[in-house]
């Protein structure tokens, strides 16, 4: 649902709606309303959208592999350990986080 996507991305509903509209125009997703409740809007990825995602994913992987090639084995192990920490942090993070009340430490 659109509201779920907005919460996952940490953006407002209008922002997510605009993003989805752009993807609809490109043919990457389609909006659907279930027959039982026309107030709900479900977003479905199209085959064209899946193909675009696959292309972008492969390009990102290739770029990352190229950037990481110069790292020696100890550096790769440190990076892998750091990624493990990040996985744990993000796995426990709530779906929607509020910036309200978030304080940035003062610069010294």
Number of C-alpha atoms within 10 A of each C-alpha: 13 17 17 14 18 19 17 13 13 16 16 12 15 12 12 19 16 11 12 19 16 13 15 18 10 12 14 20 20 18 15 13 13 10 8 7 8 10 9 15 15 16 16 14 15 14 12 13 18 13 12 13 14 12 12 12 12 12 12 12 12 11 11 11 11 10 10 12 9 10 11 9 9 9 12 14 12 11 14 12 12 11 12 11 12 11 12 10 10 10 10 8 10 10 14 13 12 10 8 6 6 7 7 6 6 5 4 3
